[in-house]
């Protein structure tokens, strides 16, 4: 009988009696899996994140231990003693800031910066779209969050999941689960969130503006651009150097024409492997103890605020620039300044064609879109410099 009782007490089913809140988290994980598969909400990352959440809330599985990473430090003795779980080892890549940087390698290799080079004004629109980060930072402070926590919440407004994870890991690791899930869910909802804001801030006449075709960018320009950006941004905001360097090196692999194998590797095998590890380990931080808190609802709410103000910032700056420009900018491309590449640019194209079927804004919108990637990395560097 003692053996039977011990066996029952060792099962995960018995563990639910001690931690019934785990059942709620498992239900949330299953719901996110449904959104990833059935609704296709950022499935490449939401699915592994949701499964990581499922694993960490199974009593007795012991795959992830929050106490090993408590207080922002790593308990290396736990790894030496063999008491760490599988996901603990995977999480080291998040904790050390490795996975987000490796994902930026792949993003850089898949990104064409030609629209930004051809129209440098796009950089201003990408910068304006970071407005959501700093407004949300202020809102989070008013909600009672600390400076580092508010910075991590605000970075959701950049619509850049790896950057949000990178900043949160450094500044507020206790919020990593809610922030990562909010960031990727709202990135998937860009086609739903942005159009009402874009239409509210523009007139039909403005949405019908047809922009001139972009000039052809030379190969030499495409090669020089990532080198100059790496040097300038790293000197301006040293804390952003890891993200920018990886982004631009990946792009240099793409544009140099002499590293095709490396370019294909970072675009496919590397980014796919890292995405799996990143998703599972980030999802595992969403334990019942940390996730089921009032602050989680506040983070979800402020994520919408961040996206809204980011979209508005780009659109409003484009309208302001039109006061001084001879060749007018369609304000809709300003909304693509959030760095959800290329989804935000496609939304600009869609809304523009609804107003004028002869309007083709996709390539014009890609300029602010890729500028937003650089802008969010710089914003992250600023926040890390202040609170890191």
N, C-alpha and C positions, 0 to 999 in steps of 0.2 A: 504493500500500500504506500509506503514512503516513496518508493521509486516512481509509482504512478503519480503521486501528488507533486513530486519534484518535476516530473515531465510536464504536467499541466501548468505548473507555475513558470516553467521556462518558455512556454509557448507565447507567441505574440498575442494570441487571443486573450490570454490572462492579462497581458500588459495593457489592453484597452480599459480594463477595470481601474487601473491606476491612472491612466492618462486618457480619459474619454475625449478630450479635445483633439486628439490625433485623428479621430474619426471625421471630424469636421475638415481637417486639413486634407485628408485623403479624398473627401468629396470634392473639395476645391481643386485638387490635382486632377481628378477625373474630369471635372468640368473644363479645365484648361486643355486637357488632352482632346476633349470634344471640339473645343474652339479651334485647335490647331489642325485637326484632321477634317472635320466636317465644314468648318467655316474658313479654313485656310488662313487663320490669323498668324502671320509670321511663323509658319510651321517649322522651319529649319531650326529656330531657336526655342520657340515656345514649347514644342514637343519634348525635347530633352530637359528643359527647365521643369516642366510639369512632371516628368517621370522622376527627376531628381527630388522634387517635392514629395512625390509618392514614396520613394525609398526612405527618405529621412524620417518619415512619420509612421513607419512600420515598427511597432514596438519589438525590441529584441534583435532587430537586424544589425544595429550598431555599425552602420556604415559611415555615419558622420557624427562627430563629437564637438559641439559648440565650445566646450570648456577648453579644448586644445588651442583654440584661437581667441580666447577671451581676452579682453583688455587691449586688443589690437596687436597682441604678441603671439608668437608661435611656441608652443610647448614641445620643443624638440625631443625632450626626454620621453614623451609618449610614443614618438615614432621609434626611438631606440628600444623601448620596452616592448614593442610589438602590440601595443594596445590601440593603435590607430586603425581606422577602418579604410575600406577601399576609397570612399569619396574624400576622406581626409587627405589622402595622397594626391588625388586629382585637384583638390581645392588649393593646394600649394601654388599651382599655376595662376590661380586668381589672386591669392594673397600676395604673391610676389610681383603681380602686375605683368605677367608673361602673356597670358592668353589674349587680353585686349590688344596688345601690341602686335601679336602675330596675326590677329584678325585684320588689323590695319594694313599689314603686308598684303593680304589678299585683296582688300578693298582698293588699295593703291594700284595694284596690277589690273584690276577690273575697271578702273576709272579713266575716262578720257577728259583731260583738263583743257582740251582745245577750245570749247565754248567759253571758258573763263579767260583764257589767254587772248582770244579774239575780241572779247568784250570785257576789259578790265573793270568797267563800272559794276559788273556783276558781283565783284568782291564786296562792294558797299552793301548790296542787298543781302548777301550772305551774312555780313556783320550785323545788319539791322535785325535779322531774324533771330539773333541771339538775345534780343530784348526779353524774350520769355524766361530765359535763365535767370536774369537779374531781378526781374519783377517777382518771380516765384521765390527767389531767395529772400526778398524782403517779406513776402507773404508768410513764408515758413518761419521767419524770425518772430513775426506777430503771433503765429500759432504756438509759440513757445519752444521751438526747436533751437538747438545750439547753432553757432556759426558753421561748424563743419557739417552738421546734419542738414542745415538749410542749403548749403552749397551742393550737397549730394542730391537733394530733392530738386533744386533748381536746374541741375544739369539735364534732367529729363526733357526740358524744353528744347534742348539741342537736337532732339529726335535721333540720337546716336547711341545705340545700346552699348557698344564696347566702351565708349567714353564714359557713359554713366556708370558702368561697372568699375572702370579704372579709378574714377574719382571716389566713388563710394567705398571701394576697398581700402583706399588710402585714408579717407576722412571719417567715414561712419559705417564700418563693416557690419554693425548690428542692424542696419537698415537695408542691407544688400538684397535680401529676398524680395521685399515689397517694392523697392525701387526698380529692380531688374524686371520684375513682372509688369509693373506699371509702364515702364519705358517701352517694352516690346509690344504690349497690348495696344498702347496708344499709337505706336508706329504703324501697326496693322490697321488702325482706324483713321489714318490720315485721309483717305478718300471720303470718310464720313465727317470728320471734324472740320477740315479746311474749306470745302465749297461754300457753306453758309456764311462763313466769316469773309471770304473773298468777295462774294456777291454783295454782302452788306456794306463793304467799304469801297466798292467801285460802282460806277455808273455803266449803263449798257454801252455808251459811247466809248468809255475807256476799255471795256472788255473787248471791243471790236477793233482796237488798234492793231494794225498789221506792221510787224517789224521787218526791217531790211535783212536780207540774207547775210549771215556772218562770213567774214573773210576766211580764206584758207590759211591755216596755221602751218608753218614749216616744221620739218622734223627737228631742225636745230633749236627752234623755240621750245618744242616739247621736251627736249633733253635738258636744256638750260633751266627751264622753269622749276622742276623738283629740286635741283641743286640749290638755286637761289632761295627758294622758299625754306628749305631745311636750314640754311645758314641764317637767314633773317629771323625766322620765328624762334629758332633755338637761342639766338642771342637776345631777342626781345623778351621771350618768356621761357627761360631754361627748363621750367617744370613741364612744359609741353613737348620737350625734345623727344622723349621716347615715342609718343604717338605720331608726331609729325615726321620723325626720321623714318619710322617703319612705313608710313603711308607713302612718303615720297620715294623711298627705295623700291617699294613695290611698283610704283609708277615708272621709275627709271628702268626696271626690268622690262616693263611693257614697251616703252618708247625707244630704248636704245637700239633694239633690233639685233643685238648680239647675245641675248640671254633668253631665248625663247623657251628653253627647257625650264629654267628657273621661273619664268613668268607663268607658264602653264602649271607648274607645281604649286606655287603659292595661290593661284586662282582656284585650284581644284583640290588636290590631296591635302595640302597643309591646312587651308581654311576649313575644309570639311572635318578633319580630325579635331582641330582645335574647337570648332563649334560644338561638337559632341561633348568634349570634356568640359568646356565652359558652361554649357547649358545644364548638364547634370550637377556640376559642383555648385553653381549659383542657385539652382532650384533646391539643393539640399540645405541651404541656409534658411529656407522658409519653414522653420519648425513651428509647432503650435505655440510655443512659449514666446517667440519673437513676432510671429505673424498676426496672431489674434489679439491685437492691441488697437486702441482708438487711434493711435498715430498712423496705423496702416490706412484707415479710411481717409485721414487727412492727406496722406501721400497720394492716394488715388485721386482725390479731388484736386489737389494742386498740380497733378500731372496734366489734367485738362486745361487748367489755367496757363500752364507753361506752354503747351502747344498752341493755345489760342493767341496769346500775346506774341509768340514767335511768328506765327502766320501774319498777324496784324502788323508787326514791325516791318517786315519785308514789303508788304503791300503799301503801307503808308509812306515809306521812304521812296518807293518808286513813284508814287503820286507827287511827292515833294520835288524829286529830281526833274519831273516833267515840266515844272515851272520854269526851268532854266535850259532845257534841252531843245535843240531844233528838231532832231529825230526822236520822237516820243517813244517811251518804253511802255509796253503793255503792263500795267501794274500787277497783273495776275502772276507774272514770273517772279515777283517779289516773295510770294508765298512759298516758292521752292527753296528759299534760303534756309529752311530747316533741312537738316542733313539726312533725311530719309531718301537715300539715292536708290533707284531713280523714281520712286513712287511719287514724291512730291512734284517732280517735274511732269509726270504723266497727268497728275491732277490739274496742273496749270494748263496743259494742252487740252484736256477734256472740257474744262470750264470755258476756255477760250473758244473752242469750236462750237460749243452750245450757243455762244453769242454771235459767232461769225464762222460758218462752216468752211470758209476759205482761209481761216487763220491756222497757222502752223507754228506753235510756240515751243515745241518740245526741246529743240536744240538751244533756243534762247534761254529756256528755263533751266537747262542743265548747267549753265554758268553759275547762277546763284546756288544751285543745288550742290555742286562740288565745292563752291566757296563756303557753303554751310558746314561741310566736313572740316575744312581748315578752321573756320570760325569757332566751331564747338570745341576743337582741340585747344585753340588759343584760350578760350574762355575757361576750359578745364585747367589749363596751366596757370591762369591768373588766380583761380580759386585755390589751387594747390599751393601756390606761392604765399597766399595770405594765411591759409589755415593749416597747411601741411607741416 
